[in-house]
Amino acid sequence: MTSVAGLAFEDEMRLGLRGMVRRVWAPRGLKLRQAVQLVYEWRYLVLAVDGLKGRLWWRWTPSMKKEPLRAVLNEWQQDGLRALVWDGAPAHQSRLVREAELVLVRQPPAAPELNPAERVFEELRRAVEGRVYASLEAKAEAVEGVLRALAADPLAVQRLAGWPWIQDALTAFAA
């Protein structure tokens, strides 16, 4: 599988202590009860995915404002990223962010299904939601564990996010 060097799909996920009830399998007729936290504390996971090479980049930010996002882009650029495909979130449209030295390709509006990062977020939510955590740091550490496991297994990332249409589009673009 070939890839355009330094291209990744980026998105953000808010991670907080306000719990989400998740679907779980149970015998018919058995009523399940899930504990839910009602604590309003969160941070943001900024994730870039190269599904064709099976590579992940991630950073935590306290908010989705332009300054923290620009700092993340600067770090990723130093780490070899050259282009990001992302949505039209307000922080993405700021002049400070647009002046980053990365090529920024805007995704069509209201099309999260086109972003492989969303598939990784589904896996993260499946792994950590539906539980009560002692602190936001404990929940973030659980997410970090899943991300480290995925990053150590490029084939797993390729299965999740290495969609054939991306390969086809990049091959046609390079020709």
C-alpha positions in Angstrom: 0.0 0.0 0.0 1.4 3.4 -1.0 0.7 6.7 0.6 1.2 10.4 0.0 4.1 11.3 2.4 3.0 13.2 5.4 -0.8 13.2 4.8 -3.2 12.5 7.6 -6.9 13.0 8.5 -7.4 15.0 11.7 -10.3 15.5 14.1 -10.9 16.3 17.7 -12.8 14.4 20.4 -14.0 15.9 23.7 -13.2 13.6 26.6 -15.0 14.3 29.8 -16.4 12.8 33.0 -20.0 13.3 32.0 -20.7 9.6 31.3 -22.5 8.1 28.3 -24.7 5.1 28.5 -23.5 2.5 26.1 -25.3 -0.4 24.5 -24.2 -3.7 26.0 -25.3 -7.3 25.4 -27.4 -8.9 28.1 -29.8 -11.9 28.4 -33.3 -11.0 27.3 -35.4 -9.8 30.3 -32.4 -8.8 32.4 -32.4 -5.1 33.3 -28.9 -3.6 33.3 -28.0 -0.6 35.2 -25.0 1.5 34.2 -23.4 4.1 36.5 -23.2 7.5 35.0 -21.1 10.4 36.2 -22.5 13.9 36.1 -19.2 15.8 36.4 -18.6 18.6 33.9 -14.9 18.4 33.4 -13.2 17.7 30.1 -10.3 18.1 27.7 -9.8 17.5 24.0 -8.0 14.8 22.1 -6.6 16.1 18.8 -5.9 13.1 16.6 -4.4 12.7 13.2 -4.6 9.3 11.3 -2.7 8.0 8.4 -4.7 4.9 7.8 -2.7 3.8 4.8 0.5 3.6 6.8 -1.2 2.7 10.0 0.2 5.7 11.9 -1.4 7.9 14.6 -0.4 11.3 16.1 -2.3 12.7 19.1 -2.1 15.5 21.6 -4.3 16.7 24.5 -5.5 20.3 24.7 -7.5 22.1 27.3 -9.7 23.8 24.7 -10.4 23.9 21.0 -9.2 27.5 20.6 -6.8 28.6 17.9 -3.6 28.9 20.1 -3.5 25.3 21.4 -4.4 24.0 18.0 -1.7 25.9 16.3 0.8 24.6 18.9 -0.3 21.0 18.0 0.1 21.7 14.3 3.6 23.0 14.8 4.6 19.9 16.8 3.2 17.6 14.1 4.9 19.5 11.3 8.2 19.0 13.1 7.3 15.3 13.4 6.9 14.9 9.6 3.3 15.7 8.8 3.0 17.9 5.7 -0.8 17.9 5.0 -4.0 17.5 7.1 -7.5 16.8 5.9 -10.0 18.2 8.4 -13.4 19.6 8.9 -14.6 23.2 9.1 -14.5 23.7 12.9 -14.3 27.3 14.0 -10.7 27.0 15.3 -9.7 25.5 11.9 -10.8 28.6 10.1 -8.8 31.1 12.2 -6.0 33.0 10.5 -3.4 31.8 13.1 -4.2 28.2 12.2 -4.4 28.7 8.5 -1.0 30.3 8.5 0.6 27.1 9.7 3.2 25.6 7.4 1.0 22.5 6.8 -1.2 22.1 3.8 -4.7 22.2 5.2 -7.4 20.5 3.1 -11.0 21.2 4.2 -13.4 18.3 4.3 -16.9 18.7 2.9 -19.3 20.0 5.6 -21.4 17.5 7.6 -19.4 14.5 6.4 -17.8 12.9 9.4 -18.1 9.5 7.8 -15.4 10.6 5.3 -12.9 11.0 8.1 -10.9 7.9 9.3 -10.2 9.6 12.6 -13.9 9.2 13.5 -13.5 5.4 13.2 -10.6 5.6 15.7 -12.8 7.7 18.0 -15.5 5.0 17.8 -13.0 2.4 19.1 -11.9 4.8 21.9 -15.4 5.4 23.0 -16.2 1.6 22.9 -13.2 1.0 25.1 -13.6 3.7 27.8 -17.3 4.8 27.9 -19.8 3.2 30.2 -17.5 3.2 33.2 -17.0 5.6 36.1 -13.5 7.0 36.5 -12.0 8.5 39.7 -10.7 11.5 37.7 -10.4 13.0 34.3 -6.7 12.0 34.3 -7.7 8.3 34.9 -10.0 8.4 31.9 -7.4 10.1 29.8 -4.9 7.4 30.8 -7.4 4.7 29.7 -7.6 6.5 26.3 -3.8 6.8 26.2 -3.6 3.0 26.7 -5.9 2.3 23.8 -4.0 4.8 21.6 -0.6 3.3 22.5 -1.9 -0.2 21.7 -3.2 1.0 18.3 0.0 2.9 17.5 2.0 -0.2 18.3 -0.1 -2.2 15.8 -0.1 -0.4 12.4 -2.1 -3.2 10.8 -4.9 -2.6 13.3 -4.9 1.1 12.3 -5.0 0.1 8.7 -8.0 -2.1 9.2 -9.8 0.7 11.0 -8.9 3.6 8.9 -7.1 2.5 5.7 -10.1 2.8 3.5 -9.7 1.8 -0.2 -11.3 4.9 -1.6 -8.5 7.0 0.1 -5.9 4.9 -1.6 -7.7 5.1 -4.9 -8.0 8.9 -4.7 -4.4 9.4 -3.7 -3.2 7.1 -6.5 -5.3 9.0 -9.0 -4.0 12.3 -7.6 -0.4 11.3 -7.8 -0.7 10.1 -11.4 
